[in-house]
Amino acid sequence: MQFEVTRNPNPVPDAEREAIIANPTFGTHFTDHQVVVVWEKDKGWHSAQVIPYGPIMMDPSAAVLHYGQEIFEGIKAYRHEDGSIWTFRPEANARRLQRSAYRMALPELPVDVFVDSLRELIAVDGAWVPSPEGEKTLYFRPFEIAAENFLGVRAAQRAEYRVIASPVGPYFTGGIKPVSIWIALDSSRAGKHGTGEAKTGGNYAASLLAQQKGYENGCSQVMFLDAETATYIEELGGMNLFFVYKDGHIATPSLDGTILHGITRDSIITLLEDRGLSVEQRRISLDEVREGVSTGEIVEVFACGTAAVVTPVGVLKSEREEIVIGGNEPGALTVDIRTELTGIQYGRVADRHNWLVKLAD
């Protein structure tokens, strides 16, 4: 697919852009351009463009506003020491976007168009990719919305795929410091046979009430339990979880239809197995974690996702209890696997699995 490029006539001045990328904050500033590709039921995907960043002109009856047909992704661009720009496992993000689209009755964007859309945006906004010091990156937000103007409960016959990008620093500031997690006992993120596997805004909206309660209790994220029994740990509002046991094995909640297929999660499982470690993907109850931490069987807990990479968890907290893990200090394996993963992403560690894709020299 050929992308038509219309350059922004009023880009952010160089000095202002350099000040932004020298000290970026997550999701507050955006690059000069965006990608747009249109889908129509009788035409398929067409009209691929790179255009100036700006508001989306939308009719009040646009389907996305009324029926929530919307999906998105998160992926980063990394500047290596030689100045080249790379991204990490974009085909995996593209396939996950397709799975989300299928679940939400949206058209599935071809994998090559997804990867090309990142490359096309970098071709005009590559100067927005920060230097690698301090784990700075350019965060892409690809998303797809139902863009047909109508009121009626059916799948939209027109959709738009867009990509915007924001220079970012670490998701959690303060270095590799354990975070406190609020345990949601009275709300669920997603139910069985629902949209839990899809990366769709409704799942995140469903997490915000509990997230707000967590903030009020000094926590950075929320841990959700299964909707049926409130017994088994699923995931955080925006990250997957891993539990490290004293005997050296690691466990993570299995993908049972309610948990997002985390690409960082999958990458970490591969890197752990490369080391000869056993990784169990299974149901993990809150009771097991409580007892395991109490007896010393569970020695580390960490969360992972594109935005935060790998983050140690120091406390699990609810109205009923407070579970302190490893003395609220980052665990050795957590720090080590984080160092290896970020090293691959920034080109400092050998990419044994060919995960990196170059976007620009």
N, C-alpha and C positions, 0 to 999 in steps of 0.2 A: 504494500500500500504506500503510495506517495503522499508525503505530508506537504501541504502548502504552508509557507512560512510568512507571517506578517509581523515584522518587528515592532516592538513597542517604541513609539516616537518619543516617549518621555520616561526612559529608564531611570532607576534610582541612580543618583550621581555616584561616581566611583568612590569618593571619600566616604560617603554615607554607607554604601554597601560594605566597604572594608571595615568600618566601625561596627556594623551589625554582625558580620561573620567573625570578628575578633572576639566577640562576647555574646554569642547567640543564646536566646532563651527559647524553650520548646514551643513551636507553633505560634509565634507571635509576629514574625516577619516573613514575607513571601517574595519569591523571585519575580522577575519582570514579565514572565510569560506563563502560559498554560497550554496544555494539549486538549483538543476536542476532537472526538470521532463520533459520528452520528450513526444510529441504527434505525431502520424502518422495516416494518414487517415485509413489505413488498420489494424492498431494495437491498436489504442486508446492510453490512457495514460500509459506510462511504463518508466522503467529505472530511478526511483527516487533515487537521490543521494545527499549527502552532500560532497562537494569537496572543496579544497583550493580556497580562493578568488584569482581571477586573470583574465586576459583578456579573452574575448570570441573569439575563433577562428571562423572566419566567412568568407565565400566565397564572393567575390565582387558582385556576382549576387544574394545574399540572398534577398528574397522578401521584408523584412522589410526596406531595404535600398532604395528601389525604389518605393514602393507603400504604405508605412506608416502603414502597419498592425501591430499595437502595442498598448498595453494597460498597465496600471499600477495601483497600489494602494499605500496608505500610512497608516501605522498603527504603534503603539508604544508598547514597553515593559516597564513596570513600576516596579521598585524595591520598595517593601514595607519595612516598618521599621523592620520587622522580617527577612529580607533578601530574602524572596520569590519573585518570578517574575511573573507578571500578564500582560495580555493584555486586551483591551477594545473592546467588541462587534465584535470579529473576524468573526463571522458568517455573520454579516451585510456587512463587507468588502468583504467576499467571494461571497456573492450574487450580490453585485455591480460589482465585477470583472466578474461574469457570464453575467450580463446585458451588460457590456462593450464588452465582447467577442462576444456576439450575434450580437451587432450592427456592430462590425468590422469584422464579418465573421471569427472569430477565435474559436477554440474549447473551451467549457466551462469546467473549472476545477471543480471537485467535491468539495463541501464545506468542507468535512472532510479532504481531501488532503491539502487544503489551511491551515486549522488550524494545521494539523500535520506538515506542512512545517515550520511553526513558532516554534513549539515545538522542532522539530529536530535541527533547527539552534541554538536555545537557549541551547540545550543539549551540544553543543560543544563550543559555544561562550557566555555562560551566564556571564562570568567574564567581558564582555564588557558592561553590563547593569550598568549605573552609580548609585550612591546613590541618593535618591530623593531630596536632598537639591538643591535649586535653579531651580526646575522644570527640572531637567536633566532626560533624557530617552534614550532608544535605539530605533531608528527609523527604522522600516522595510520598504524596498521598494520591494514588490512583483511586478513582471512584466511578460508579455507574449509577445513574438515576433514571427512573421512569419519567419521560419528558412529554408524554402525550397529554393534551388538554382535554380532559373529560372527567365526568363524575359517573362512576359505575364500578362495581367490584369485579374486575377482570384484569388480566395481565395487560399492561400497556403495549401499544403497537409502535411506539417510538421511544427510543432511549438515547441517552448521551453518556459516553465514556469521557472522563476528563482526568488530567493529571495536574496537580499543583505541587509546589515544592517549597520547603522552609529550611533554612540553615538552623541546626540545633546543636546544643551541647548535651551533656549527660542528662538523662531523664530525671534521675534523682541526684541532686547536688550534694556535695560533701564527700565525694570519693566513694570507695567501697565500704560503705557503712551499713550495718544491718538495719532493715526497716521493720516497723511494727505493722502487723496485719490484723484487721478487724474480722472476726468470724461472724458472718451473717446467719443468725439463727432464725430469723423471722421473715426472710425473703429469699427468692431463688432467682438465678440468672436465666435459666432455660430449662424446659421440661423435655421429657422423653418424646421423641418423634417431632420435636419442635425445630427451632432455627438455631440451636446451639452451635452446630458445626459451621454455620454460615457467618461470615464476617459482615454483619449487617447492623445498622445503627440501632435497631430496636433492642438488640441484646445489651448494648451499652447503656441505652436509656433505662433498661430494667435494673441496671446495677447502680444507678446514680443515687437513689434514696439511701441504700446501704452505705455507699461510698461517703455520702454526706455525714451519716452517723459515725462512720469510721474516723473522718477528719475531726469531728467533735470530741473523739476519744483519743486523739493523738496518733492515729494510724494513717499510713500512706496508701494502703490498698485494702481491698475486701476479699476474703476467701469465701466462696460459695460452696454449699453442700448440695447433694442431689435433691431434686424437687420432690421425689416420692417419699423418702424416709428421713431426710435431713440427717443422714448417717455418714455418707461417704463424701470425701473431699473431691471437688471437681477442678476448679481453677480460680484464679483471681479475676477481678474485673477486666484486666487487660493482659494477663500473663499466665503461663503454665507453671506448675510447681514440681520440684524434685525433693526427695527425702534421702539422706545419706545415712546408712547404718554402720554401726561399729565394726561389723565383720567385713566391710568394704563394698557390699552391694548397694545399689541405688534403686529406688522405686519412684514411679511417677504414675498419676492416675491414667487409666486406659482411655482410649478414644472410643467412647460408647455411644456416640451420636449427639451428646450434649456439650462436648468440649471442642474448642477450636483446634484444628490441626496446625499447631505452632511450627513454623519453619525453624525458628531458633531451637525449639524443643527437639525436633528431629535431628538437627545438626549436633546438638549436645549428646544425644543418645549415640550417634555415630562416633563422636570423639571419645566418649567414655568406653565404648566397646573396642575402639582402637587400642585402648590401654589395657585391654583384657579384663575390664570390670564387667560385672553382671548387672544388667539393667532390667528390672521387672516393670512391665506395664500392666497394672492391675488395679482393682478397687482398693482404696486405702481409707479406712474409717478414721474419724476424728478420735475415737477411743484408742485406736492403735497408735496414733501419733502422740496423744496425751501420755499413754503408758510408756511408749518408747522413749520419749524425752525424759520422763521421770526416772526410768531405770538406766538411762544412758545408752540404750540400744540405738536410738536416733541421735546422731551427733551433729548433723548439719541439715539445714533446710535452705533452699534457694529458689528464687523465681526467675523466669526468663521470658524474653519477648524482644521483638525488633527494637522497640524504643529504648528499653532499659537494659538490653543485652542480658547480663546475668547479675542478679542482685541478691545478696544474702538476706535471709529472714532471721530476725533476732527474737521477735515476740509474736505469739498468736494470742489474741485478746478478745474477750466478749464481756457481756454484763456479768457472766457467771465465773470467769476464771482468767488467769493470765499464765501462759505457758512460755517460759523463757528457754531459748535454745542455745546451747553452747556458750553460756555465759554472756549472751548478746554480743558475741565477737564473730567476725567473718571466719568461716571454716577454711581449712587448707585446700580441700578439693574445690570448693566454690571459687576461691581466688585463682587457683591454678587453671581451671577449665575456662574461666572468664578471660584470663590472660592469653590462653591458646586461641580461643575463638576470635577475640579482637585482634590478635596478632595476624591471623589468617585474613581477616577483613581489611586490615590496613597494609597488607603485603609484607609484614615482618616475619611471618611464619609460613613455611611451605604449605601450599594449597594441594594436599594429597588427593582430594576428591574432586578437583576441578570445579569448585563452587563459584569462583570469581569470574565475572564477565566484564570485559573492558568496554567503557562507554566513550572514552575520549583519550587521546594521547596527551 
